[in-house]
């Protein structure tokens, strides 16, 4: 099935978890990351259990500090 991560298409297996999908873009247990699926923020603790559906749109935001 196809999903979008930050507007880039990816093909994943059915029943893929959000955490597995994020590994496609080298995000695994990094701090300073917020993730939304279809405009709904998913808490980091729920990433492994959140199963994706076809055409889900995932937005990954990295927090940056300025000074």
N, C-alpha and C positions, 0 to 999 in steps of 0.2 A: 504494500500500500504506500501511497505517497503522503508525505507531510511537508510542511514548510518550517524551516528554522531560520529566523531572521530573514524571511523572504527568499530563502534559497531552498529549492526542492531536494528532498532526500527520499529514498525508497527504503522502507523498513518492513520487517515481518509483521503480520497481524499479532495483536496482543503484546506489542512492544511497550515497555514501560518508559516513562519520561526520562528516568535516569539513564537507561540504555541509549535512548535517542541522543541525550546530551553528550554521551561518550563519543558520538560521531564527530562532534566539534571540539573534542578534547576538554570537556568540562566534566570533572569528576571530583566532588567534594571540595570545590573551591569556595572560599569565602568571598563576600562582596558581590554575590550574584543573585539576581531576582529573575524568576521565570514565570511567564504567563502563558496559558494555553487558551486560545480563543478569547483573549482579553480578560481572563480570570487568573489572578495570581495563585500559584500553587506553592504552598509552604515546602521548604526543602525536605522536611521529614516525610512528606507525602510523595516525593518524586519516585521512589522505587515501586510504590503501589499504584501509581496513576497510570492506567493503561490508555494508550493513544488510540484514536480512531482515524479512519481515512480522512485526508484533507485537513487535519488539525493544523492550526497556525500557532507556532511556538515563538515567543519573543523572549530573548535573553538579554538582560540589561546588566552590565558590569558597572559597579559603583566605583567612581574614581574620586580620590581626595585631591583637593587643591590647597594652595597655601599662599 
